[in-house]
Amino acid sequence: MGFSKNIIITGGAGFIGSHVVRLFVNAYPEYRIINLDKLTYAGNLANLKDIEDKPNYTFVKADIVDASQMKEIFDAYKVTDVLHLAAESHVDRSITNPMEFVMTNVVGTVNLLNSARDYWKGSYDKHRFYHISTDEVFGSLHNPEDFFLETTPYDPQSPYSASKAASDHFVRAYHNTYGLQVVLSNCSNNYGPNHFPEKLIPLMINNIQTGKPLPVYGKGENVRDWLYVVDHARAIDLIFHKGKTGDCYNVGGFNEWKNLDLVYLLCDIMDQKLGKEQGTSRKLITYVTDRPGHDLRYAIDANKIMNELGWKPSVTFEQGLAKTVDWYLSNSEWLQNVTSGEYQKYYSKQYN
């Protein structure tokens, strides 16, 4: 079967990546989707069991830090386009081990750019390199009236956001210097099914289920804009197909919550779902020392993608959170395999 495009999606076994892979595999049977993932702790092929046998889906275990391997993959699969989501993304881990973030997020991105530049040389206008980034590159908002725009100056505050900012700059530089056809997006915090349980929402769901403390940094006053992961995947689809070359798009939910208020809401939803007396789970909340360089507030102005590409969130936060809780309660085996590390043992046998 001939395919009209051979698209690499990096980090396709991760949280956001798996939702993007699923959408593209199901919506575009004429595209061959190559899921390229290193299968670190955050990569889990169980996220994609429903599509792993589709004829237009291929999984390749590879590390974007390996430049020669990237060139071989471009050659072997005749890659036409890249959607680059692979990244080390947990701020706490970046504080402990910043060099790992430099290697994956900066060196890995440049390796992909070099492979694309070499393989597509002479026909850049027929190919697209789409780099998916984060709102954290903009730093922190202190004025409650302000929002991150596409034109907001970069001001990263953690090793993670600094590494993502650097990768964004390299992507733009390859567009300006070499003519590579790039597009970028910066998104707010995602939530939904398959989220690795070190992150706030799945961590709280898991801890409520198991009766463990619910750790909240500082006083819980940090504000985040939350976006349902399926809506982010829809935005990525639109930007890849219709976004203006060389441009960037902010993707957010217009949905700001203080961390503490979010945990309260989750506790109340979980009490209702688990048949507990209201207020039971709130008693598990415990305040822990704030992490260094913890940005106070992120908030995205997503008007550009809404006005130019016609995107908008499909669910309210309450609807999306209820769907998310239902998914975790219905997929306790997935959660158990991830928290125990069993998922890594199973797939390491297959792909190592």
Order of alpha helices (4+ residues) and beta strands (2+ residues): beta-alpha-beta-beta-alpha-beta-alpha-alpha-alpha-beta-alpha-beta-beta-alpha-beta-beta-alpha-beta-beta-alpha-beta-alpha-alpha-alpha-alpha
